[in-house]
Amino acid sequence: MSDFLPTASLATLRLRAELLARVRQFFAEQGFLEVETPILSADVTIDRHLDPMSTVLADDPRTPDVGRRLWLQTSPEFGMKRLLAAGATAIYQISRAFRNSEVGLLHNPEFTMVEWYRAGDDMAAGMMLLSEVCQTLLGLQEAERVSFAGAFQRHVGIDPHTATTAELAMAAKQNGIAVPAGLGDDRAGWLNVLLAECVEPHLGQVTPIIVYDYPASQAALAKIRIDERPSMLGSGEVSLSKIRSPYSSPAVAERFELYVRGVELANGYHELLDAAELRRRNAAANAARVAQGKPALPEESRLLAAMESGLPACTGVALGFDRLVMLAAGAKSLAEVLAFSIDRA
């Protein structure tokens, strides 16, 4: 039997090690502090599409299923934001992350993420730093910027902020997309299908592309911006519950993603600072999970306490390191750049 062998070649693992060293060199030169936060935590990101793994911290090893439930982190985000609230200003982390049921050419349930935050950065500064990371690590030119609406208009021919569900469904039909059953009036679901099938394969084929200003419905932990109110109140955040229609322009999430050769490489937010708004989003995400037959996740967290104490204005980015190695190596799957992918773990 040969299933003990690695799925990556030793030459690829050397390239991987070189890229890790370059990541650390880049952020050291930028004045970032490397940090480590818990992989196991009582807190967990609540997202309708992300399914975390959990384990039990047993009170007694003879009863391993009795004790406190902890979550393997889908991202080091919560811990890093708690450090920002405690006074950190520019931090990065190279961390293992875990997402259940994610297996494929571009997915492995256990993977490596490079995540960074810098206080004081707005979305424009966050996109610039992300482009510099891409240029440094992959030797590519500066990333092109295109809005989410611009990308849809270019490759689908519709405005994703104003198109009705029926128009999105028609666009899918016209593009010959096999639509998953049960989408119905799930507008965000239709947008995701069109993005994956019609838009993403074209992104970053010639030069890297950063897509920004996502629909407000896809804000996750990003701020919402309404362009017609440039002064905005307080910290400049707008609650989803206060937007009459989160899908109509100009309500957008200050979220951005980097694509290289059709591969989504990084996801960034001009970060949400409003704890009350995060509570609303957590409740909405849990309701969506339950509607999909998934379990609800714990809504209270130490991140909420950190935000209430004063999370500084900042931008954060999470980059899939395994995908970066895959692109650098010219590989076709993550298994080719992991020492042991999940089927040989």
Phi, psi and omega in degrees: 000144182240013183283003172278345185287152177292156176272346176254148175286159178295328177296320178291323178293329174293318176299319178301315180296321178297319180292322175300317179297321180290326174301311182295321179296316181300309185288329175297317179294333178274359178083020179273147175263128175281131182232165173228130177237164186298138170279324174265128183209154174287342182262155183205144175291136179255115181214138182296336185259346182256128182244105183284159172262153180225165175215173181246127172275098190290139173290329181217125182299344178281343176233074189296345181264004181248119180157202184269131179279129176238157185244134170285128191288136173281347179191152177279014188307310186299312181297321182291322178291328175296325176293321177298318179295337180271000175120353176295149184241326180214109186224152173218164182210141170251110193227150167282141177227160188223132177219124186290147173065016179258095180227131179170190181300325183248011183223143171217136184304328174248126183212173182251132181238138170254121183231141181216154179221143173222122179295141177092346180282135169266187184295321180299317179293323178295320178292323179296315179295319178299318177299320179294321176300314180297317179298317184291316187276330182249355179067029181260167179282173181303141183288139171287147175251133175217137180289158177303317179296318180297320179294319179293318180295326181289320189250344179241333179083022177223162175267113185292343181276336185243343181296141177283167177300320179298321179292323177294318178297320179295319179298320178297317179297316181295335180264009176067031183275132173281102188280133177301145179294148173086008179294316177053238181263018179285091186297317178298324178296317177298318179298319180295321179296312180295322178299312183292321187270324189250335188254305188304320181301339182267347190280133174072020181287328179256307175231154176303147179232134171253118176267133184224172181059067179286162175304147181300333179293343181248032185291329186053246179250028177264159174291155172255136179238138173242110188297332182285353177236069187297336181285322180045157184267156174054235185278002180090012180265147179237130179284139175302327182289346181260000179263121183304314176223105183294353183263350184268136177298143013254028178284114182224155174271135178278067181239147180214149181225142179260132177238135175228121181050045177079000182256127174288118187255328184208154182227127183229155178227140156281109203290141172296137180244347188271110182295322180296321178293322177297321176300319178296317180293322178300315181296318180294319180294321178294321178298320178293322178297313181298320179297333178272001181085012179265157178286147173290154181246158182301126186271333178274146182205164175290339175298319178300318177297320178296318179295321179293331179281339178126080173281126182290153174303131185198167172234140180231152181222138173244125182243131178283104186293322180298321178294323178298316178297319179301315179293318181295326183273350185071026180278165182254349182211159178295328181304330182286347182241004175257140177304313178218112177286175191300330182286349176239013182288000000 
